[in-house]
């Protein structure tokens, strides 16, 4: 059976690997949806996040390494979210390319929440193992 953090990490993997293909990041002025595949920076950042999540799932025996990868993934998703916000706020006005925000812009937020919950569960496991070691 899987541990709790594995379920959180699998949900994070789905949020980062599947949902960006379904939900557009935003709709431009012409009414065309803008998906993450249309910009190489977003493809790279989503790809790195997916890779970190997969490595974190596969390193379930190394809790400390899993915890560090979770923190790096949180930072990566914060950068991705910052780029989305920068793009929508900076390009407003006459040269606006973003007409309407899509739900895809909020995917890093969902991912960050899931990663924080996974890191909390990893920390709880680590504390449990340390307390058992003290009793010996």
C-alpha positions, 0 to 999 in steps of 0.5 A, spaced: 500 500 500 502 507 498 503 512 503 499 518 504 504 522 500 504 518 494 497 519 493 498 527 494 504 526 489 500 522 484 495 528 484 500 533 483 503 529 477 496 529 474 495 536 475 502 538 472 502 532 466 494 531 464 490 538 466 495 543 462 493 539 456 485 540 457 485 547 460 488 553 456 492 558 460 488 564 457 484 566 451 487 571 447 484 577 444 482 574 438 478 568 442 483 563 441 485 559 447 493 559 449 495 552 451 502 551 455 505 548 449 505 554 445 511 557 449 517 553 450 518 556 457 512 553 459 513 547 456 520 546 460 517 549 467 512 544 466 516 538 464 521 540 470 515 539 475 513 533 472 520 530 472 521 532 479 514 529 481 516 522 478 523 522 481 519 524 488 514 518 487 520 513 485 524 515 491 519 513 496 525 509 500 529 516 501 524 520 505 529 526 506 531 526 498 523 526 497 522 532 502 528 536 498 525 534 491 518 537 494 521 543 496 524 544 489 518 543 486 514 548 490 519 553 488 519 551 481 511 552 481 512 558 484 516 561 478 511 558 473 505 562 477 509 568 477 511 568 470 503 567 469 502 573 473 507 577 470 505 575 463 497 577 464 499 584 468 505 586 464 502 585 457 495 589 459 493 595 456 493 597 448 498 591 446 494 586 451 494 579 448 491 576 454 483 577 454 481 572 459 484 568 464 483 560 464 483 555 469 490 553 466 493 559 470 491 556 477 494 549 476 501 551 479 496 553 485 493 546 486 500 543 485 503 547 490 498 545 495 498 538 493 506 538 494 505 542 501 501 536 503 505 531 501 511 534 504 507 535 511 506 527 510 513 526 509 515 530 515 510 526 519 513 519 517 520 522 518 519 524 525 515 517 526 521 514 524 526 518 529 521 517 535 522 509 534 529 510 533 530 513 540 526 508 543 531 503 541 
